[in-house]
Amino acid sequence: MVRIINVLEGGLVLFDPFREYAIEELIEQGYEIGTPWDAVSLFEEKVAEYAGSKYAVAIDNCTDALFLCLKYLKCDEKDQTITVPKKTYVSVPMTIHNAGCKFDFEDLEWQGIYQLKPYPIYDSALRFTKGMYVQDSFQCLSFHRKKVLKLTKGGMILTNDLAAAEWFKTVRAKGRHPHKDTLYTNEVFTEMGWNMYMPPEYAARGLLIFNQLPEENKDAGGSNLYHDLAKQPVFGGI
């Protein structure tokens, strides 16, 4: 299927909606890509090395990355209230609630990153710089036009835990196992999953943007960007 989008000097400029232009650009730059999903793995490897973690798992956004971390740690099975800053993005307490957990707000000023206390889960939506990984944590990243890496949408989980990384890769893709040679019709499903994967074209674009970033980047903001969620009616405020 080809669609005409423009006419230049009497010639037709054609656009093929099924072509993955960012992946083609990576191939032209010398990256070895056998299938589109290799772009996801390449992006993950680059970010893990840059951040200082052993593994990085690409997710469709930071909110879902936080959700998967809560589920992996079985936070919904523990009688523990999760504390987050009252000035943060609204999806954070919402995803804690949607994961089956209790939450509370604290008056905390923060910059770039904060912890979902008491768990080793960090919301790092506004920080993306070399060596940023909080060792042995589950650190969640956000790629968005208002963030450091300005992808349309995307996120990652940084971790040193191989078992966790493999679990994230399985459940992000509706329980499919992360082996590119396994066809859907041959898949053996062992985990309940969610539709939270990063598409290959997004990963390829993310890698192209990443390659243009400096090693050191300032935080994209902190608590100063947000208003007090504790005052919002949905969270019991007035």
PEJO-V284728 format. One record per helix or strand of 3 or more residues. SS is the DSSP state (H for helix, E for strand). FROM is the first residue (numbers start at 1). TO is the last residue. Records with the same first field share a line. If there is no record, write none. Layout:
SS = FROM-TO + FROM-TO
This chain:
E = 3-8 + 11-15 + 55-59 + 81-85 + 102-106 + 121-124 + 138-142 + 155-159
H = 21-28 + 37-51 + 62-72 + 75-77 + 90-98 + 162-171 + 184-186 + 200-210 + 223-225 + 229-231 + 233-235
